[in-house]
Amino acid sequence: MSTFGTDFGRSLSLTPERVVREGADGEIGDLMAEAAASGKDTAVRGAGRSCNTQTLTTGTVLDNSRDDAEPRFTGEGHLVEVPSGITWLALEKWLNGHGRANPVLPSYLNLTVGGTLSIGGFGHGSLRSGLQIDQVAEIELVDGTGRSRTCSREENSELFRFALGGLGQVGFIRNAVLHTVPYRAVTPVSRIPHTGMSDLAEFMKGVAADPAVSGYFGMYDRDSWYSQIALAAEVAEAVEAGEPGTVLPAPDYSLLLHQEVDQHLLPVLQDASHVNLWADYVFDEAGFEGIAKTLEELTRESPFADHLISLYFLVIVRPEAATPFVFAPSLDTPVQYGIGVFTTIEKSDYHAVAETRRVLRELLAACAEAKGRPYLYGSHELDAELLEGFYGADALRRLESLRAEHALTRFNPRAFGGVRP
């Protein structure tokens, strides 16, 4: 039970009454109905990488991890159907073996498909393909009565818009049907060094308009500031074009990034003595300019100067006519900018933990003022006023109505850090 008593943030411990898994302990419809009938809280847990206690409960935990999950191609257009408990790592390897790939992947792939689809999903491929939820053709959604529904842009479209990016508020995502793209065995990659945040931010503004760039992320890793771009050309053409920095061929680029991040994260994942306060935000260009100046100053001051692991930057361009998901970390603007703030602090250093929380509260307030949006897996101290400012009163009222209508009032109740709209 200890595994399910805390999450990656390690800021709270709650021991569940029971842990159940689809297949091993019954069909998911029956498990959902039993959990709702119990009158106790239920939470879904995949890889447990949330930072704000979203997957914790003293009631029932639905363990969504599936080592036995098997993808399959379905329909036309190289769609792939997957159980939500499969990891992106397992799915990407399977797809690559069949000549296909995911258009957008996070840099760390030991996350479940259902987990990231419930918060949105970003990665270096977001520059051209938007969010991971933008790649979803349909999902199978199970409610608190045990009923299963197919949801897409055309069928049960409201539930589709609330479910994806919606932190499991309107049901359990059992399966997802995803778009894929042709597998690219080798990607030319160039790393561009920057003198600081302002230099990196200025470079980011031109990335979306450059057709030669197919993928992007930026990084501050306490030692350096840099941008890493994937190029649309083949390796020989990219080298000949003389792109800035050194162009190197990267075999299985997404898998390579995962290996690098996995090695970097391993000490953090295994060290139970630390609290991980991680938070991501999405801005338009004006909001990004303002927050970039703030972040550059914060990297020089305590607590970030002592406890920051890294800052992570993305440029996001969603597909035309993308679905307006209700709670997704996305804005109605052609180009969006993502910023991730990753800190880790010894639990015993109460002052540093408190100070880091204070700074993150200030960043969340700045995000709200700039009309940005938070990425909801992270360490955000939300309240009713902030929720209404980010998502609107009408959407929040409709959410509560849908939860009542589908017997989900006790399902994933800590989605907003324990605050209800």
N, C-alpha and C positions, 0 to 999 in steps of 0.2 A: 504493500500500500504506500510505502514511503515514496516510491517513484511518482505516484500520482498525487502526492500531497503538496507539491510545489511546482512552479514553472521555471522557465529560464531566468526570469527576473529575480527569483528567490527573495522577494520582499514579504511574502506571506506563506504560511503553512496551514493547510486545511486537510484533514484526513477524511477521505470519502467513506461512506458506509459500505459501498460495494463498487466493484469494477466489473463491467460486462463487455463482451466483444461479440460483434455480429458473427454468426456462424458457430463459434465455440459455445455461446450461451443462448442462442436462439436467433430467430429471424429479426431483422431490425425493426420491422413494423410492430411485432409483439413487444420487443424491448422498449420501444418508444411509448407504446400504450401503457405498459406496466409502470414505466417511470412517471408518466403523467398522472396515472391513477394513484400513485403513492402519496401525492401531495407534497413531495420533497423536491428540492432542486436537482437538476440534471445538467451535466456539462459534457461536451464532446472534447476529446483530447486526441490529437494526432501525434506530432513529434514533441509537443509541449514547449515550443519555442516562443510562446507569447511572453510578454514582459510585465503585464498588468493584471495578473491573477484571473484572466478571462476563463481559463480552463479548470479552475479549482471549484470544489464544492464539498460539502459535508454529506451530500446525498449520493446520487449515482453518477459515476463516470462511465461514459461510453468510449471505450478504447478503440480509436478508429484506425490504428496502425495495422497494415496488412502485408505481411511478408509473402503471402501466397497470392497476392493480387496479380491478375493476368490481363494485360491490355488486349484489345482486338480491333481490327479495322472494321468500319461499319459504313454503310451507305456509299455515297459517291464523294469525290473530292478529297480522298485520303483522310477522312475523319477517323479518329481513334476514340474508342469508348474505354474508359478506365474506372475501376472502383476508386472512390475518393481516398481510401487509405493507402494507396500506393505512393511511394516517394517519387519526386521528380527525377532523382538520380536513376532509379530503376526504369522509369518510363523513358527517359532520354536514351539510355543504353539500348532499350528494346527498339525504340524508333530508329536509332542510328543503324542497328542491325538490319532494318527493313528499308533503309534508304531515305528515311524521313527524320524530322527533328521538330522540336517545339519552337515557335517563333520567338517566345519570350520566356526566359528562365531567370530565377534569382541566382545570385552568385554562389549561394550555399544550397545544395540540392537535397540534403537529408531532411526535407520538409515534405509533409503529405500534400497531395494535390488538393484535397478538401480543405486543408488548413489555409493554404495560400489563396484559394478561390474565395474563401470566406472573408478575406481582408483585401483582396484586389490583385496583388502580385506585380512586382516590377523587376527589371533587370536591364542589362546593357542593350538588349533587343527592343526595349521600350522606345528607343529613339525612332524606330520606323513602324513598330507594331502596337504601341500603346501598352495596356495592362494585360496581365495574363487572363483576366476575366473577359477581355475583348476577344479572346480566342475560343470562347465557349459557344458551341452551337446549341446545346441543351443540357439540362441536368435532370436527374431523378431526385425529387424532394419528398421526404417522408415527414409527416406532421405528428402531433401528439396523440392523435387517434390511431395511428398506425397506417393511415392511408398514404399511398404513394401517388405522386403526380409527376408527369413530364412537363417541364417548364422551359420555355424558349422565348424568343422575341415574338413569336406568333401564338403560342399556346401557354396559358397561365402566365401572361407576360408581366403582370404586376408582381407576382411572387418571384419571377426571374429577376426583376430589377431590385427587389428587396433582399433576395437571397445572396447574390454574388456581391461581395464586398460588404455584406451585412452582418458579419460576425455570428452566423448561425442563429439569427433571431426569428426566422420564419420556417425553420425545419432543418432536418438532417440531410445533407447532400450525400446521397448514396453512390451515385455514378455521375460521370460527366463525359460529354462527347466534345472533343476538342479538334480544332483545325490544326493541321501540321504543314510544314514546308519541306522542300527538298533538303536532304542532308548535305552539309558542306564539310568535307573531310579536313580541309586546311583553310584557315582564315589568316590573311595578312593583318598584322597588328602593329600599331605604332604607339609608343609612350612618349608624351610630351611633358617635360618638366615645367613647373611654374614657380615664380618667385614668391607667391603667396595667394591668399584668397582672392584679392582683387584681380590678379592676373588670370587665375583659373576661371573666375566668374566671367571675365571679358571673353575668354576663349569659348566658354560654353554657349554664349549668345549666338555665335556663328555656326555652331555644329549642325543644327537642324537644317540650315539652308545649304549645306554642302552635300551634294549628291554622292560624292566619293566615300562618305562615311556611312557605314551600315549599322554601327553599334557604338555606344559610348558609356563610360563611367569615369568619374573623377574621384580623387582620393587625397586626403590628408592623413598620413599615418604616423604623425609625430616626428618623423625624420624628414619628410618631403611632401610637397604639393605636386600632383601630376594629373594629367588626363590620359586615358587609354582609349584609343579608337580602333574599331575594327573597320576594315576597308572593303568596299563592295567589289573592287577589282580582284583579279587573280594575283597571286604573289609576285610573279615576274613583272606584271604590269605595274603593280604598286611600287615596287622597288625602283623601276625605271622612271616613274612619275616624280620621284624625289619628295615624298611626303615628309613633313617635319618629324624629326626624331628618327630612330632606326626602325625600319620595317622588318618584322620577323614573322616567319610562318608559324602559326599556332595550330597544331593538329587537335581536333576535337576541342575547340575553343571553350565551349561552355563547361565541359568536363575538366579542362585544365584550370579554369577559374575556380571551380568547386574544390579541386585538390589544394590550391593555394589558400583559399579561405578556410577550408577544413583544418589545415595545419595551423593556421593563424588562430582559429577559434578553439582548437582542442583544449588548451589550458583553461580558457574561460568556461567551456562547457563542463569540464570536470572539477573545477574548483568550487566546492560548495561553501567556501568561507567568504565568498564575495557576493554582493548585490549587483545585478546588472540593470542599469537604468538606461534603456535604449529608446530612442524616439525618432520618428521620421515625419517629415512635413512636405507638402506640395504647394508650390506658389506659381503665380503668373510672373512675367518678367519684372514688373515693378516691385512686387512683393519679394522676389528673389534678390533683387539688388539691395533692398533694405536689410533683409535678414543676413545676407552675406557680410555686410559691414559689421553687424552685431557679432556674428560668429568669429570673425577674425580677431576681434578684441577679446572675446571670451577665451580663445585658445591661449592667450597670454596671461590669464588671470586664474586664481584659485576659484572654484575647484577643478575646472577643466584642465588647467595647466598640469595638474597632478594626476587626474583620473580619467582623462579622455583616452580612449583607444584609437579612435579614428573618426573622421568625417567622410561621408560617402555622398557622391553627387550623381544625379541622373538628369538626362534631358528626355522628355516624354512627348511623343506626338501620337495621338490616338487616331484610329482609322476614321475616315469620313463616315458620318451617320452612325457613330458608335452609340451603343445603348446607354441611356442616361441612368446608370445604376445609382440608387438613392444614397448609399453610404460610402461609395467608393472614394478613395483618395484621388479625386480628379476634379478638374475645373473646366468651365466652358470657355476655353481659350485655345488657340491653335497649338501653342507650344507651352509646355509646363516644365517646371524644374523641381526635382526632388532632392531633399537634403536629409541624410541620416546622421544622427548624433549618438555615438556609442561610448558609454562610460562603464567602468567596473570599479567597485569600491569595497574595501573590507567591511564586513558587517559590523565589526566592533568599532569602526570609525564613525560614530553616530553624527558627529559634526559634519563630516564630509558628505555623508548620505543626505543629511538635511539640507546642506547648501546646494548639492546637486539637484535635489528635488525643487528647491526654490528657483534655480536657474531654468530648469525645465518648465516650471509653471510660467515663468516670464516668457519663455520661447513660445509656449502654447498660446498665451495671451497675444503675443506679437503675431502669431499665425492667424488668429481670429481677426485681429485688427487689419491685417493685410488681405483679408478675404481668401486665405489659403485653407487647406484642410490637413488634419493629422492622419497618419497611417495608423489604423486602430489596433494593431497588435502591440503597440509600444507603450511606454510608461507615461501616460497622460493622466493628469488629475482633472478629469472632466466634472462639470456640474451642469445643472439643468439649463442655466443661461448660456453656457458655452455650446452645449448640444443644440440648442435652438438657433444660435448664431451660425453654427456650421451647416445644419441640415434643414432648418425651418420647422416651425411649429406644426404645420399641416402634415409633413412627412413623419414626424415623431408621433403624432396622434394616430395616424394611419397604421404605423408600426404596432402600436399597442392594441389597436383593433384587430389586426391580423393575428397577433399572438393569442388573443382571447378566442378568436374565431376558430383557430386551429389547435386549441388545447396546448399552448406553448408558454403559458405565463410563468412557468417554473423552469423553462428550458434555457440554458445558457444565460442566466440572469445577470452574470457579472461581465457581460460583453463590453460595457462602458466603464469598467473598473468598479462595478457594483452600483453605479448611479443609474436609476431608471429615468426615462424621459418624463 
